[in-house]
Amino acid sequence: MDGTTYLADYTPYPFNIDKVSLRFRLAPHATRVQAHIAMTPLSPGAALRLDGEQLRLISAAIDGVALTPSDYLITPSGMTIHPAALPEAPFTLETEVEIAPEGNTALEGLYMSNGMYCTQCEAEGFRKITYYPDRPDVMAPFSVRIEGDLPVLLSNGNPVASGPGWAEWDDPWPKPAYLFALVAGDLVAHSGSFTTASGREVALNIFVRPGDEDRCAFALGALQRSMKWDEEAYGREYDLDIFNIVAVDDFNMGAMENKGLNIFNSKLVLASPETATDTDYERIEAVIAHEYFHNWTGNRITCRDWFQLCLKEGLTVFRDQSFIADMRLGPVKRIEDVIALRARQFREDQGPLAHPPRPDHYREINNFYTATVYEKGAEVVGMLRTLVGDEGYRKALDLYFERHDGQACTIEDWIKVFEDSSGRDLGQFKRWYTDAGTPRLRVTDDYADDTYTLTFEQHTPPTPGQPHKAPRHMPIAVGLLSPNGNEVVPTTVLEMTEARQSFTFTGLSTRPVPSILRNFSAPAVLERATSAAEQAFLLAHDTDPFNRWEAARSLARQTLMDMTKGAPPAAEYLDAIGRLLADDTADPAFRALILRLPGEDEIAQALHASGTTPDPEAIHAARGALMTTLAQRHEVALSATYESMAVPGAYTPDAAPAGCRSLRLAALALLSQIDGARRAEALFASADNMTESLSALSNLITAGKAEGALAQFRSRWKDVRLVMDKWFLVQASLCPPKTAAERVTTLAADPAFEWKNPNRFRSLLGAFSANHAGFHRADGAGYRFYADWLIRLDPLNPQTAARMSTAFETWPRYDKTRQALVRTELERIASSDGLSRDLSEMTARLLG
């Protein structure tokens, strides 16, 4: 048995859990957990199987009668009570176990972070707290009593009683164990309130360590905006008297949606102009919203089993993306989301880790918290909305909440809601959930007798375990422009269902220029032979903001691909950038996105897709050369942009000033290629906010003039953990590729590298893996350094080690020498003594 779990093997749990009462007596090395679980047998004669890991059983009883060792079996994975020891009528199981939070370095279950007790139970952490059916389809109301000598004692639901050294909480809403939460610590609250649409007053608290309370205001405002938006956009009102958020320094994830008690990585709560960038602020707002939105799409309606993870995560990502689009500039948000999708999910689809949004098997569920589940899951929801329209989408969601509130659901339940509310057959559309891979959409066109024909062919390349893919139901948003730039056919959604399909447009007096996949209406790779002149035309005239950006991106990408083979920069691209810089009518944030060149990994991905083996050094050199050429060609316009986009007055993270800063700093990145980083030095000296300070520092690193600035930055921020994470990150990601392995080796030996903290580990190792040419250095030094640290981290925190192993997922695209070097390191990891199940599965998948 290899421990694989299969979707096809799902069976309902044979007991109903009616009520759970927990009592915690906290102690760092010997916390006692008493559980009273009221349950009703549903299948007479069934054994009672309870999950449990790393627990020391003190006692077990049923209805007050102690169980004897012959009544049950204890294994490393749980406890099974034999049928003969179980009543046929409803009963209460009483257990007491002992656990050791202080030694829990995996940060799953109940653990300690700098003296604070904290839980993380998704996906299967609750089994490290007490014996319980730790599966998402087992839902029950929980009451909790916490006893300890810390001033703040928190759990799910509403507070019902408290006294010196104890507190009691009650959560009336049935929930699965993965949503359980407990926090105890010396904390202070930044508080506020929210009045719901029905007039209820909800108390809001953000709990942080003393000294951090002045960096919570933005997060609290984001929570209030999220609550209001969910009422207006989805008709969803909050359902408890209190909503608490706790910021934790040691956390494997970004945040967790536990009912009424969200636990957050501190980097996604704490923000001030001096310590957080514009990107940090937007990310905080998005994640605050995401976890709050889970109250309905994840908590009130959860997933039946972990195969359905994309049901709650894809939908909730789509909701948080829509929220940020409404709070900020919608088209810019859409472009940013697609950049992230292509960088993470398309890359995942093209390698050995490819899997469907709903996989059909897994060994370790923690390894399926992926871009495919989250970001592609959101794209699938977006396609559903495109197919049924905005009104049809709201109608379907209203039915979803009405029909499934309080239930644990499946993708089939979700699709059925849309079918029933719209009258459409979505059986073929379901393939988006069950098939892996990114479809490739080849397009040809023809014009004759005032009729224009677009012909599409779709094909999805083979992925592990799925060599052949049937056609998908794909919404393709198309517009047509005349040669003078006027739109002659506004956005029209074509529904493609066949492997090859043609669509005609009549009454056109001249051959139009097509704008295809507007707003990126389907997560596919568009393959169409287009000239640089046509791309420049679309950049200048397309009415769809996404496709304007896409045209510029395609020009830049092709230019860089050609430059890696020795070609000069394309004149059409250079001229188009000049026109863009002169266009003061375009939003600054939009112009900033166009000015930023594709990343090196994106170019490698594109070269590989075109049949060319990417050369990391050549890509790095080409990108640097193109930035220099752009700066030299447009120095006057870039200088004017840099000066005119300076934001006067006090810093705010609002969309308009953030957009101006993003354009200004995009111009700075180019100018720093030719001015000896003079402007970056001046900005670093004068910046009053982290956005500009960090950008200036980044440009100084790229220019090789950062040593003094790095020392100054460290001296100022050495006691602020989240800012020191940035200090590690910019060096690892931007240091020269030829010396990157040596640089990160030195940084890893720095006393400030607290490698057991996930944020700090990611700030160095994760950033280094993004240093494309440095990580993929031809001598394999980057691979060896990375593998050494994964092996070191795995025994303490297998979840983080496994997730970070995805840095190796692109290895098949490179030359045979690099492939051999990566294979050697993966095999070395795989053969390590005591390798965790998490990392073992990942290396096996990476090796194919």
Secondary structure in CASP SS format (residue, H / E / C, confidence):
PFRMAT SS
TARGET T0000
AUTHOR 0000-0000-0000
METHOD secondary structure of the structure
MODEL  1
M C 1.00
D C 1.00
G C 1.00
T C 1.00
T E 1.00
Y E 1.00
L H 1.00
A H 1.00
D H 1.00
Y C 1.00
T C 1.00
P C 1.00
Y C 1.00
P C 1.00
F E 1.00
N E 1.00
I E 1.00
D E 1.00
K E 1.00
V E 1.00
S E 1.00
L E 1.00
R E 1.00
F E 1.00
R E 1.00
L C 1.00
A C 1.00
P C 1.00
H C 1.00
A C 1.00
T E 1.00
R E 1.00
V E 1.00
Q E 1.00
A E 1.00
H E 1.00
I E 1.00
A E 1.00
M E 1.00
T E 1.00
P E 1.00
L C 1.00
S C 1.00
P C 1.00
G C 1.00
A C 1.00
A C 1.00
L E 1.00
R E 1.00
L E 1.00
D E 1.00
G C 1.00
E C 1.00
Q C 1.00
L C 1.00
R E 1.00
L E 1.00
I E 1.00
S E 1.00
A E 1.00
A E 1.00
I E 1.00
D C 1.00
G C 1.00
V E 1.00
A E 1.00
L C 1.00
T C 1.00
P H 1.00
S H 1.00
D H 1.00
Y E 1.00
L E 1.00
I E 1.00
T E 1.00
P C 1.00
S C 1.00
G E 1.00
M E 1.00
T E 1.00
I E 1.00
H C 1.00
P H 1.00
A H 1.00
A H 1.00
L C 1.00
P C 1.00
E C 1.00
A C 1.00
P C 1.00
F E 1.00
T E 1.00
L E 1.00
E E 1.00
T E 1.00
E E 1.00
V E 1.00
E E 1.00
I E 1.00
A C 1.00
P H 1.00
E H 1.00
G H 1.00
N C 1.00
T C 1.00
A C 1.00
L C 1.00
E C 1.00
G E 1.00
L E 1.00
Y E 1.00
M E 1.00
S E 1.00
N C 1.00
G C 1.00
M E 1.00
Y E 1.00
C E 1.00
T E 1.00
Q E 1.00
C C 1.00
E C 1.00
A C 1.00
E C 1.00
G C 1.00
F H 1.00
R H 1.00
K H 1.00
I C 1.00
T C 1.00
Y C 1.00
Y E 1.00
P C 1.00
D C 1.00
R C 1.00
P C 1.00
D C 1.00
V C 1.00
M C 1.00
A E 1.00
P E 1.00
F E 1.00
S E 1.00
V E 1.00
R E 1.00
I E 1.00
E E 1.00
G C 1.00
D C 1.00
L C 1.00
P C 1.00
V E 1.00
L E 1.00
L E 1.00
S E 1.00
N C 1.00
G C 1.00
N E 1.00
P E 1.00
V E 1.00
A E 1.00
S E 1.00
G E 1.00
P C 1.00
G C 1.00
W E 1.00
A E 1.00
E E 1.00
W E 1.00
D E 1.00
D E 1.00
P E 1.00
W E 1.00
P E 1.00
K E 1.00
P C 1.00
A H 1.00
Y H 1.00
L H 1.00
F C 1.00
A C 1.00
L E 1.00
V E 1.00
A E 1.00
G E 1.00
D C 1.00
L C 1.00
V E 1.00
A E 1.00
H E 1.00
S E 1.00
G E 1.00
S E 1.00
F E 1.00
T E 1.00
T C 1.00
A C 1.00
S C 1.00
G C 1.00
R C 1.00
E E 1.00
V E 1.00
A E 1.00
L E 1.00
N E 1.00
I E 1.00
F E 1.00
V E 1.00
R C 1.00
P C 1.00
G C 1.00
D C 1.00
E H 1.00
D H 1.00
R H 1.00
C C 1.00
A H 1.00
F H 1.00
A H 1.00
L H 1.00
G H 1.00
A H 1.00
L H 1.00
Q H 1.00
R H 1.00
S H 1.00
M H 1.00
K H 1.00
W H 1.00
D H 1.00
E H 1.00
E H 1.00
A H 1.00
Y H 1.00
G C 1.00
R C 1.00
E C 1.00
Y C 1.00
D C 1.00
L C 1.00
D C 1.00
I E 1.00
F E 1.00
N E 1.00
I E 1.00
V E 1.00
A E 1.00
V E 1.00
D C 1.00
D C 1.00
F C 1.00
N C 1.00
M C 1.00
G C 1.00
A E 1.00
M E 1.00
E C 1.00
N C 1.00
K C 1.00
G C 1.00
L E 1.00
N E 1.00
I E 1.00
F E 1.00
N E 1.00
S H 1.00
K H 1.00
L H 1.00
V C 1.00
L C 1.00
A C 1.00
S C 1.00
P C 1.00
E C 1.00
T C 1.00
A C 1.00
T C 1.00
D H 1.00
T H 1.00
D H 1.00
Y H 1.00
E H 1.00
R H 1.00
I H 1.00
E H 1.00
A H 1.00
V H 1.00
I H 1.00
A H 1.00
H H 1.00
E H 1.00
Y H 1.00
F H 1.00
H C 1.00
N C 1.00
W C 1.00
T E 1.00
G C 1.00
N C 1.00
R C 1.00
I E 1.00
T E 1.00
C E 1.00
R C 1.00
D C 1.00
W H 1.00
F H 1.00
Q H 1.00
L H 1.00
C H 1.00
L H 1.00
K H 1.00
E H 1.00
G H 1.00
L H 1.00
T H 1.00
V H 1.00
F H 1.00
R H 1.00
D H 1.00
Q H 1.00
S H 1.00
F H 1.00
I H 1.00
A H 1.00
D H 1.00
M H 1.00
R C 1.00
L C 1.00
G H 1.00
P H 1.00
V H 1.00
K H 1.00
R H 1.00
I H 1.00
E H 1.00
D H 1.00
V H 1.00
I H 1.00
A H 1.00
L H 1.00
R H 1.00
A H 1.00
R H 1.00
Q H 1.00
F H 1.00
R H 1.00
E H 1.00
D H 1.00
Q C 1.00
G C 1.00
P C 1.00
L C 1.00
A C 1.00
H C 1.00
P C 1.00
P C 1.00
R C 1.00
P C 1.00
D C 1.00
H E 1.00
Y E 1.00
R C 1.00
E C 1.00
I H 1.00
N H 1.00
N H 1.00
F H 1.00
Y C 1.00
T C 1.00
A H 1.00
T H 1.00
V H 1.00
Y H 1.00
E H 1.00
K H 1.00
G H 1.00
A H 1.00
E H 1.00
V H 1.00
V H 1.00
G H 1.00
M H 1.00
L H 1.00
R H 1.00
T H 1.00
L H 1.00
V H 1.00
G H 1.00
D H 1.00
E H 1.00
G H 1.00
Y H 1.00
R H 1.00
K H 1.00
A H 1.00
L H 1.00
D H 1.00
L H 1.00
Y H 1.00
F H 1.00
E H 1.00
R H 1.00
H H 1.00
D C 1.00
G C 1.00
Q C 1.00
A E 1.00
C E 1.00
T C 1.00
I H 1.00
E H 1.00
D H 1.00
W H 1.00
I H 1.00
K H 1.00
V H 1.00
F H 1.00
E H 1.00
D H 1.00
S H 1.00
S H 1.00
G C 1.00
R C 1.00
D C 1.00
L C 1.00
G C 1.00
Q C 1.00
F C 1.00
K C 1.00
R H 1.00
W H 1.00
Y H 1.00
T H 1.00
D C 1.00
A C 1.00
G C 1.00
T C 1.00
P C 1.00
R E 1.00
L E 1.00
R E 1.00
V E 1.00
T E 1.00
D E 1.00
D E 1.00
Y E 1.00
A E 1.00
D C 1.00
D C 1.00
T E 1.00
Y E 1.00
T E 1.00
L E 1.00
T E 1.00
F E 1.00
E E 1.00
Q E 1.00
H E 1.00
T C 1.00
P C 1.00
P C 1.00
T E 1.00
P C 1.00
G C 1.00
Q E 1.00
P C 1.00
H C 1.00
K C 1.00
A C 1.00
P C 1.00
R C 1.00
H C 1.00
M E 1.00
P E 1.00
I E 1.00
A E 1.00
V E 1.00
G E 1.00
L E 1.00
L E 1.00
S C 1.00
P C 1.00
N C 1.00
G C 1.00
N C 1.00
E E 1.00
V E 1.00
V E 1.00
P E 1.00
T E 1.00
T E 1.00
V E 1.00
L E 1.00
E E 1.00
M E 1.00
T C 1.00
E C 1.00
A C 1.00
R E 1.00
Q E 1.00
S E 1.00
F E 1.00
T E 1.00
F E 1.00
T C 1.00
G C 1.00
L C 1.00
S C 1.00
T C 1.00
R C 1.00
P C 1.00
V E 1.00
P E 1.00
S E 1.00
I E 1.00
L C 1.00
R H 1.00
N H 1.00
F H 1.00
S C 1.00
A C 1.00
P C 1.00
A C 1.00
V E 1.00
L E 1.00
E E 1.00
R C 1.00
A C 1.00
T C 1.00
S C 1.00
A H 1.00
A H 1.00
E H 1.00
Q H 1.00
A H 1.00
F H 1.00
L H 1.00
L H 1.00
A H 1.00
H H 1.00
D C 1.00
T C 1.00
D C 1.00
P H 1.00
F H 1.00
N H 1.00
R H 1.00
W H 1.00
E H 1.00
A H 1.00
A H 1.00
R H 1.00
S H 1.00
L H 1.00
A H 1.00
R H 1.00
Q H 1.00
T H 1.00
L H 1.00
M H 1.00
D H 1.00
M H 1.00
T C 1.00
K C 1.00
G C 1.00
A C 1.00
P C 1.00
P C 1.00
A C 1.00
A H 1.00
E H 1.00
Y H 1.00
L H 1.00
D H 1.00
A H 1.00
I H 1.00
G H 1.00
R H 1.00
L H 1.00
L H 1.00
A H 1.00
D C 1.00
D C 1.00
T C 1.00
A C 1.00
D C 1.00
P H 1.00
A H 1.00
F H 1.00
R H 1.00
A H 1.00
L H 1.00
I H 1.00
L H 1.00
R C 1.00
L C 1.00
P C 1.00
G C 1.00
E H 1.00
D H 1.00
E H 1.00
I H 1.00
A H 1.00
Q H 1.00
A H 1.00
L H 1.00
H H 1.00
A H 1.00
S C 1.00
G C 1.00
T C 1.00
T C 1.00
P C 1.00
D C 1.00
P H 1.00
E H 1.00
A H 1.00
I H 1.00
H H 1.00
A H 1.00
A H 1.00
R H 1.00
G H 1.00
A H 1.00
L H 1.00
M H 1.00
T H 1.00
T H 1.00
L H 1.00
A H 1.00
Q H 1.00
R H 1.00
H C 1.00
E H 1.00
V H 1.00
A H 1.00
L H 1.00
S H 1.00
A H 1.00
T H 1.00
Y H 1.00
E H 1.00
S H 1.00
M C 1.00
A C 1.00
V C 1.00
P C 1.00
G C 1.00
A C 1.00
Y C 1.00
T C 1.00
P C 1.00
D C 1.00
A H 1.00
A H 1.00
P H 1.00
A H 1.00
G H 1.00
C H 1.00
R H 1.00
S H 1.00
L H 1.00
R H 1.00
L H 1.00
A H 1.00
A H 1.00
L H 1.00
A H 1.00
L H 1.00
L H 1.00
S C 1.00
Q C 1.00
I C 1.00
D C 1.00
G C 1.00
A C 1.00
R H 1.00
R H 1.00
A H 1.00
E H 1.00
A H 1.00
L H 1.00
F H 1.00
A H 1.00
S H 1.00
A C 1.00
D C 1.00
N C 1.00
M H 1.00
T H 1.00
E H 1.00
S H 1.00
L H 1.00
S H 1.00
A H 1.00
L H 1.00
S H 1.00
N H 1.00
L H 1.00
I H 1.00
T H 1.00
A H 1.00
G C 1.00
K C 1.00
A C 1.00
E H 1.00
G H 1.00
A H 1.00
L H 1.00
A H 1.00
Q H 1.00
F H 1.00
R H 1.00
S H 1.00
R H 1.00
W H 1.00
K C 1.00
D C 1.00
V C 1.00
R H 1.00
L H 1.00
V H 1.00
M H 1.00
D H 1.00
K H 1.00
W H 1.00
F H 1.00
L H 1.00
V H 1.00
Q H 1.00
A H 1.00
S H 1.00
L H 1.00
C C 1.00
P C 1.00
P H 1.00
K H 1.00
T H 1.00
A H 1.00
A H 1.00
E H 1.00
R H 1.00
V H 1.00
T H 1.00
T H 1.00
L H 1.00
A H 1.00
A C 1.00
D C 1.00
P C 1.00
A C 1.00
F C 1.00
E C 1.00
W C 1.00
K C 1.00
N C 1.00
P H 1.00
N H 1.00
R H 1.00
F H 1.00
R H 1.00
S H 1.00
L H 1.00
L H 1.00
G H 1.00
A H 1.00
F H 1.00
S H 1.00
A H 1.00
N C 1.00
H H 1.00
A H 1.00
G H 1.00
F H 1.00
H C 1.00
R C 1.00
A C 1.00
D C 1.00
G C 1.00
A H 1.00
G H 1.00
Y H 1.00
R H 1.00
F H 1.00
Y H 1.00
A H 1.00
D H 1.00
W H 1.00
L H 1.00
I H 1.00
R H 1.00
L H 1.00
D C 1.00
P C 1.00
L C 1.00
N C 1.00
P H 1.00
Q H 1.00
T H 1.00
A H 1.00
A H 1.00
R H 1.00
M H 1.00
S H 1.00
T H 1.00
A H 1.00
F H 1.00
E C 1.00
T C 1.00
W H 1.00
P H 1.00
R H 1.00
Y C 1.00
D C 1.00
K H 1.00
T H 1.00
R H 1.00
Q H 1.00
A H 1.00
L H 1.00
V H 1.00
R H 1.00
T H 1.00
E H 1.00
L H 1.00
E H 1.00
R H 1.00
I H 1.00
A H 1.00
S C 1.00
S C 1.00
D C 1.00
G C 1.00
L C 1.00
S C 1.00
R H 1.00
D H 1.00
L H 1.00
S H 1.00
E H 1.00
M H 1.00
T H 1.00
A H 1.00
R H 1.00
L H 1.00
L H 1.00
G C 1.00
END
